């Protein structure tokens, strides 16, 4: 894997649409060339205790943040600058880049649901999953396939786990090593 966008969301509560932060990393020729991080005012706008314990974010962090549509537009403008994200509609394009996530089912569900929540047209983005890839690649040689465990096995020290940008960077490292 040489060219892709690694992405990670953190959520405020049990609703997949409640994204409260996003981290994204543009990788070209196997190197991180740009990163993007933003807080997001979640929808629905409440925090579950468990989620706050995981990522440390709360109302004091996101009450003044932009809502998702504005953050997504800013991310695509600042990070991608005209590069397309691979979707079912752009599958024939050689320039479109896939999204990569660790446990892609979670992040793709979050993205689909927050698009639905704001009545944005969802382009059926193509996600590659480093969690599934790690299970194939390491064939049971790891104690688990959590992001920090797989990152360490790939030579990456994930020191700020559950910060969306740190997790996206770890995912990018893993994708570069095993996809």
Wavefront OBJ file of the C-alpha trace (Angstrom):
o trace
v 0.000 0.000 0.000
v 1.639 3.199 -1.126
v -1.201 5.719 -1.635
v -4.238 6.022 0.648
v -5.999 8.057 3.326
v -5.983 6.627 6.867
v -8.894 7.854 8.959
v -10.100 7.556 12.544
v -13.148 8.815 14.413
v -13.906 9.109 18.110
v -17.549 9.182 19.187
v -19.311 10.948 22.040
v -21.820 8.196 22.752
v -23.231 4.915 21.449
v -24.634 6.511 18.268
v -22.316 6.097 15.272
v -23.257 9.596 14.085
v -21.880 11.166 17.279
v -18.379 11.716 15.903
v -16.597 14.209 18.137
v -13.152 14.144 16.529
v -11.548 13.090 13.273
v -7.960 12.331 12.364
v -6.892 11.732 8.783
v -3.536 11.084 7.165
v -2.697 11.361 3.461
v -0.051 8.837 2.407
v 1.718 9.140 -0.955
v 4.476 6.785 -2.089
v 4.412 5.205 1.377
v 5.094 8.464 3.223
v 2.789 10.639 5.296
v 2.576 13.902 3.390
v -0.297 15.669 5.195
v -2.358 15.262 8.323
v -5.669 16.664 9.495
v -7.279 16.778 12.932
v -10.416 18.469 14.142
v -12.867 18.378 16.982
v -16.515 18.077 15.913
v -19.696 19.052 17.715
v -21.376 15.627 17.928
v -24.901 14.725 16.876
v -26.613 13.741 19.075
v -24.781 16.136 21.352
v -24.287 14.240 24.597
v -21.386 12.278 26.061
v -21.468 8.836 27.628
v -19.135 8.334 30.565
v -17.474 5.316 28.932
v -16.628 7.234 25.754
v -15.157 10.092 27.760
v -12.990 7.609 29.674
v -11.665 6.245 26.374
v -10.743 9.487 24.578
v -10.968 12.187 27.246
v -13.200 14.508 25.224
v -16.330 16.235 26.519
v -18.591 19.231 26.048
v -15.840 21.595 27.145
v -13.887 20.454 24.071
v -16.627 20.391 21.434
v -19.306 22.945 22.371
v -17.597 25.560 20.182
v -16.514 23.108 17.453
v -17.985 23.030 13.963
v -20.584 20.441 13.009
v -19.564 17.581 10.750
v -20.441 18.956 7.275
v -18.150 21.947 7.787
v -15.332 19.804 9.193
v -15.645 17.280 6.334
v -15.484 20.060 3.720
v -12.473 21.618 5.430
v -10.746 18.217 5.658
v -11.258 17.474 1.965
v -10.044 20.945 0.992
v -6.999 21.036 3.283
v -5.906 17.399 3.224
v -6.871 16.149 -0.200
v -6.728 19.259 -2.408
v -8.689 17.746 -5.281
v -7.713 14.112 -4.703
v -10.734 11.827 -4.864
v -11.584 9.260 -2.231
v -12.263 5.844 -3.699
v -15.964 4.980 -3.790
v -18.184 2.725 -5.836
v -18.686 5.690 -8.196
v -14.952 6.352 -8.641
v -13.848 2.699 -8.803
v -12.629 3.165 -12.392
v -10.468 6.148 -11.465
v -6.781 5.346 -11.033
v -6.304 8.534 -9.007
v -8.921 7.842 -6.322
v -7.467 6.803 -2.964
v -9.008 4.230 -0.617
v -9.822 5.001 2.997
v -7.989 2.805 5.506
v -9.045 2.287 9.116
v -8.301 -0.109 11.953
v -11.620 -1.864 12.534
v -13.011 -0.260 9.391
v -16.523 -1.459 10.219
v -16.653 1.088 13.050
v -15.245 4.043 11.104
v -17.232 3.316 7.935
v -20.439 3.035 9.999
v -19.643 6.359 11.699
v -19.016 8.063 8.367
v -22.142 6.632 6.740
v -24.326 7.563 9.744
v -23.029 11.097 10.137
v -23.579 11.676 6.404
v -27.143 10.358 6.852
v -27.678 12.480 9.966
v -26.840 15.672 8.055
v -28.648 14.516 4.892
v -25.467 14.511 2.855
v -25.179 12.171 -0.128
v -22.930 9.273 0.886
v -20.740 8.094 -2.013
v -20.246 4.479 -0.750
v -16.596 4.972 0.128
v -14.289 1.978 -0.150
v -12.604 1.107 3.167
v -9.645 -1.199 3.700
v -9.289 -2.690 7.169
v -5.936 -3.011 8.949
v -7.597 -5.054 11.712
v -8.623 -7.786 9.259
v -5.243 -7.515 7.533
v -3.396 -7.927 10.842
v -5.333 -11.090 11.630
v -4.256 -12.552 8.283
v -0.701 -11.228 8.407
v 0.192 -12.186 11.970
v -1.764 -15.486 11.954
v -2.353 -15.658 15.699
v 1.172 -14.654 16.715
v -0.099 -11.556 18.586
v -1.918 -11.638 21.928
v -4.648 -9.475 20.327
v -5.151 -7.290 17.278
v -5.909 -4.002 19.004
v -4.456 -0.944 17.296
v -1.643 -0.383 19.803
v -0.627 -4.079 19.705
v -0.533 -4.251 15.908
v 1.234 -0.893 15.670
v 3.950 -2.117 18.051
v 4.331 -5.335 16.037
v 4.873 -3.163 12.958
v 7.505 -1.037 14.721
v 5.333 1.965 15.583
v 5.055 3.395 19.104
v 1.476 4.591 19.609
v 1.827 6.868 22.614
v -1.428 8.846 22.412
v -3.951 6.070 21.769
v -7.565 7.203 21.217
v -6.527 10.608 19.930
v -8.011 10.464 16.428
v -4.899 11.770 14.657
v -2.506 9.518 16.594
v -4.701 6.520 15.788
v -4.890 7.491 12.095
v -1.090 7.807 11.979
v -0.688 4.370 13.598
v -3.165 2.938 11.103
v -1.213 4.489 8.227
v 1.996 2.910 9.519
v 0.319 -0.510 9.796
v -1.216 -0.214 6.310
v 2.130 0.673 4.841
v 3.732 -2.347 6.488
v 1.156 -5.106 5.939
v -1.374 -4.130 3.249
l 1 2 3 4 5 6 7 8 9 10 11 12 13 14 15 16 17 18 19 20 21 22 23 24 25 26 27 28 29 30 31 32 33 34 35 36 37 38 39 40 41 42 43 44 45 46 47 48 49 50 51 52 53 54 55 56 57 58 59 60 61 62 63 64 65 66 67 68 69 70 71 72 73 74 75 76 77 78 79 80 81 82 83 84 85 86 87 88 89 90 91 92 93 94 95 96 97 98 99 100 101 102 103 104 105 106 107 108 109 110 111 112 113 114 115 116 117 118 119 120 121 122 123 124 125 126 127 128 129 130 131 132 133 134 135 136 137 138 139 140 141 142 143 144 145 146 147 148 149 150 151 152 153 154 155 156 157 158 159 160 161 162 163 164 165 166 167 168 169 170 171 172 173 174 175 176 177 178 179
